[in-house]
């Protein structure tokens, strides 16, 4: 008795059915994967938010204001938010890693100057407006963002918004400073730390066009990247003293603002 094999038409039908099923299932699987990463990231940021609240309760002030810090977890690095929160996230030893600082959805920065190291690895951006202040000086801390998500894993601790006055006196609150870049509409043509060729929103644009945020009272929540304004960072226009809405433009990114408190 001869064995009958599949005909070419039958094989093509099977392949077409498999391709159809994959086309149906892959988007659902990708959504499930992304939701899992978003949930894991939220869990991380809630832990960091608790650590921030514990630090503020112990010292009655926020961690010191800094500019961008290279290799932020190094013993030689200046005191900064993520370095000072390490003991509160079970990383007291200098070589201990801090997985709660790294979102699983972010890729390592491909630029060697900014690539993460084993110990200094984060995708967080710190709001310098609220740093270096007594806790009691921050109005409505449940609204003011303290930490947000960036665009890659890096050894750098980036600050966004960033103070324009880079003097020590300004960092210590003894001199006036204005701020820029509460959000970041940019591409690699604007700075070597970004690696997208087209301009896009680089902050809080990790999870389905949104990101997780830690607020000054320590709680964490998710928002779409456009669902925020400068007032969420404690910033207003110097002329009108009013908050500025989000706009996906370089002009909005580079607008000069001042602290509302």
MIBAVO-694616 format. One record per residue (C-alpha): x, y, z. Coordinates in nm, 4 decimals. Layout:
<recs>
        x        y        z
        X        Y        Z
...
</recs>
This chain:
<recs>
        x        y        z
   0.0000   0.0000   0.0000
   0.1462   0.3330  -0.0975
   0.1506   0.6211   0.1517
  -0.0196   0.9337   0.0382
   0.1636   1.2527   0.1255
   0.0457   1.6107   0.1423
  -0.0089   1.7843  -0.1838
   0.1470   2.1206  -0.2501
  -0.1912   2.2894  -0.2217
  -0.2561   2.1271   0.1175
   0.0834   2.2416   0.2469
   0.0169   2.5956   0.1282
  -0.3220   2.5917   0.3010
  -0.1610   2.4779   0.6272
   0.1076   2.7473   0.6010
  -0.1583   3.0100   0.5268
  -0.3639   2.9025   0.8295
  -0.0548   2.9162   1.0564
   0.0355   3.2599   0.9227
  -0.3209   3.3778   0.9817
  -0.3174   3.2491   1.3394
   0.0190   3.4138   1.4039
  -0.1144   3.7406   1.2663
  -0.4067   3.7193   1.5070
  -0.2091   3.6057   1.8102
   0.1091   3.8167   1.7852
  -0.0541   4.1558   1.8567
  -0.2294   4.0068   2.1585
   0.0953   3.8496   2.2799
   0.2817   4.1785   2.2301
   0.0143   4.3649   2.4262
   0.0341   4.1080   2.7067
   0.4158   4.1361   2.7108
   0.4023   4.5165   2.7220
   0.1405   4.5118   2.9975
   0.3630   4.2813   3.1986
   0.6602   4.5150   3.1596
   0.4470   4.8141   3.2524
   0.3250   4.6364   3.5679
   0.6799   4.5336   3.6618
   0.7996   4.8893   3.6099
   0.5144   5.0249   3.8221
   0.6088   4.7835   4.1003
   0.9685   4.9095   4.0819
   0.8634   5.2735   4.0923
   0.6304   5.2175   4.3850
   0.9253   5.0737   4.5779
   1.1396   5.3740   4.4856
   0.8521   5.6035   4.5829
   0.8370   5.4386   4.9250
   1.2143   5.4811   4.9555
   1.1810   5.8511   4.8682
   0.9072   5.8951   5.1300
   1.1210   5.7185   5.3916
   1.4194   5.9412   5.3109
   1.2045   6.2546   5.3339
   1.0491   6.1399   5.6603
   1.3937   6.0779   5.8103
   1.5625   6.3979   5.6908
   1.2577   6.6266   5.6544
   1.3836   6.7380   5.3137
   1.4235   6.6025   4.9640
   1.7601   6.4713   4.8380
   2.0010   6.7386   4.7103
   1.9583   6.9132   4.3762
   2.2199   6.8193   4.1168
   2.2913   6.8467   3.7501
   2.3361   6.5281   3.5457
   2.5604   6.2848   3.7358
   2.7931   6.0464   3.5529
   2.8164   5.6957   3.7070
   2.5681   5.8089   3.9711
   2.6087   5.5089   4.2052
   2.9877   5.5294   4.2250
   3.1308   5.6112   4.5704
   3.3114   5.8980   4.3968
   2.9894   6.0458   4.2555
   2.8400   6.3480   4.4308
   2.5415   6.2824   4.6527
   2.2317   6.2488   4.4372
   1.8799   6.1123   4.4632
   1.9377   5.7572   4.3446
   2.2680   5.7201   4.5279
   2.1145   5.8346   4.8573
   1.8091   5.6103   4.8164
   2.0217   5.2962   4.7722
   2.0100   5.1999   5.1441
   1.6297   5.2263   5.1302
   1.6078   4.9791   4.8376
   1.8333   4.7134   4.9977
   2.1533   4.8191   4.8243
   2.3758   4.9356   5.1093
   2.6928   4.7735   4.9757
   2.8792   4.9710   4.7047
   2.8655   4.6803   4.4575
   2.4994   4.5954   4.5164
   2.2768   4.6302   4.2110
   1.9457   4.8166   4.2077
   1.7021   4.6424   3.9709
   1.4203   4.8678   4.0921
   1.5932   5.1569   3.9120
   1.5629   4.9869   3.5717
   1.2439   4.9538   3.3686
   1.2336   4.6168   3.1853
   1.0950   4.7921   2.8750
   1.3991   5.0168   2.8294
   1.7061   4.9232   2.6258
   2.0645   5.0132   2.7243
   2.1827   5.3370   2.5669
   2.3975   5.2393   2.2642
   2.6345   5.5337   2.3121
   2.9320   5.4053   2.5181
   2.9476   5.7345   2.7082
   2.5974   5.6795   2.8439
   2.5723   5.2998   2.8507
   2.4712   5.1527   3.1886
   2.7208   4.9799   3.4131
   2.6512   4.6897   3.6463
   2.5861   4.9199   3.9437
   2.4882   5.2491   3.7773
   2.1916   5.1540   3.5609
   1.8712   5.3515   3.5475
   1.6116   5.4973   3.3164
   1.4834   5.7513   3.5688
   1.4835   6.1285   3.5282
   1.4716   6.3474   3.8383
   1.2781   6.6725   3.8721
   1.5392   6.9155   4.0027
   1.2705   7.1709   4.0959
   1.1674   6.9764   4.4060
   1.5133   6.8591   4.5092
   1.7095   7.0185   4.7906
   1.3970   7.1595   4.9568
   1.2295   7.1103   5.2937
   0.9377   6.8726   5.2496
   0.7027   7.1320   5.3985
   0.7979   7.3777   5.1212
   0.6448   7.1613   4.8456
   0.2769   7.2528   4.7990
   0.0423   6.9697   4.7039
   0.3162   6.7016   4.6904
   0.0611   6.4513   4.5615
   0.0487   6.6463   4.2358
   0.4162   6.7416   4.1879
   0.6216   6.4853   3.9941
   0.9564   6.3906   4.1494
   1.0799   6.1153   3.9130
   0.9737   6.0120   3.5647
   1.0835   5.7591   3.3036
   1.3380   5.8421   3.0359
   1.4346   5.6880   2.7024
   1.7075   5.4345   2.7828
   1.9067   5.2655   3.0566
   2.2139   5.4715   3.1371
   2.4932   5.5205   3.3891
   2.3841   5.8850   3.3998
   2.1328   6.0281   3.6405
   1.9586   6.2831   3.4193
   1.7645   6.5762   3.5614
   1.4523   6.6907   3.3828
   1.3522   6.9711   3.4249
   1.7065   7.1055   3.4351
   1.8165   7.4289   3.6077
   1.9702   7.6933   3.3816
   2.1927   7.8333   3.6560
   2.4680   7.5765   3.7073
   2.6339   7.7409   4.0062
   2.6714   7.5703   4.3426
   2.4775   7.8568   4.4989
   2.1809   7.7870   4.2701
   2.1926   7.4157   4.3464
   2.1886   7.4974   4.7173
   1.8963   7.7373   4.6745
   2.0933   8.0535   4.7472
   2.0642   8.1928   4.3939
   1.7683   8.2234   4.1596
   1.7480   7.9853   3.8669
   1.5078   7.9201   3.5838
   1.4426   7.5836   3.4221
   1.3940   7.4156   3.0854
   1.3170   7.0685   2.9501
   1.0328   6.9497   3.1718
   0.9573   6.7246   2.8776
   1.1882   6.6323   2.5911
   1.0779   6.6446   2.2285
   1.4065   6.5578   2.0577
   1.6123   6.3272   1.8367
   1.9749   6.2236   1.8033
   2.0388   6.5426   1.6053
   1.9673   6.7431   1.9225
   2.1939   6.5462   2.1580
   2.4080   6.2330   2.1409
   2.2248   6.0677   2.4312
   1.9140   6.0120   2.2151
   1.9171   5.7504   1.9440
   1.5958   5.8068   1.7483
   1.6435   5.9695   1.4089
   1.3056   6.1395   1.4186
   1.1999   6.3838   1.6857
   0.9649   6.2278   1.9347
   0.8732   6.2686   2.2994
   1.1608   6.1050   2.4881
   1.0189   6.1264   2.8419
   0.7360   5.9122   2.9785
   0.6904   5.7436   2.6408
   0.7811   5.3871   2.7313
   0.4505   5.2065   2.7855
   0.1916   5.2533   2.5110
   0.2638   5.6249   2.4661
   0.2863   5.6857   2.8395
   0.5010   5.6301   3.1445
   0.5027   5.5719   3.5176
   0.5675   5.8636   3.7524
   0.6744   5.8982   4.1168
   0.5254   6.2001   4.2910
   0.6701   6.4051   4.5740
   0.4529   6.2296   4.8334
   0.5970   5.8935   4.7237
   0.2982   5.7507   4.5341
   0.3316   5.6278   4.1749
   0.0873   5.6354   3.8861
   0.0691   5.5958   3.5084
  -0.0095   5.8727   3.2591
   0.0024   5.9249   2.8851
   0.2957   6.1500   2.7976
   0.0678   6.4297   2.6764
  -0.1476   6.4193   2.9909
   0.0689   6.6612   3.1905
   0.1698   7.0245   3.2060
   0.4586   7.2248   3.3485
   0.2667   7.2792   3.6717
   0.2986   6.9062   3.7415
   0.6709   6.9771   3.7844
   0.6178   7.2959   3.9855
   0.6959   7.5233   3.6885
   0.5167   7.8290   3.5490
   0.5837   8.1006   3.2928
   0.7720   8.3918   3.4561
   0.5435   8.6463   3.2878
   0.2000   8.4988   3.3580
   0.2777   8.2734   3.6568
   0.0650   8.0095   3.4858
   0.1328   7.6498   3.3933
   0.2136   7.5580   3.0328
   0.0376   7.2646   2.8592
   0.2289   6.9897   2.6824
   0.3107   7.0507   2.3168
   0.5127   6.8118   2.0961
   0.7623   7.0760   1.9785
   1.1224   7.1788   2.0448
   0.9984   7.5267   2.1313
   0.7913   7.3814   2.4147
   1.0863   7.1747   2.5371
   1.3217   7.4750   2.5472
   1.0753   7.7288   2.6931
   1.2244   7.9005   2.9978
   1.0139   7.8593   3.3118
   1.0511   7.9310   3.6805
   0.9593   7.7491   4.0001
   0.6091   7.8231   4.1285
   0.7236   7.7869   4.4897
</recs>
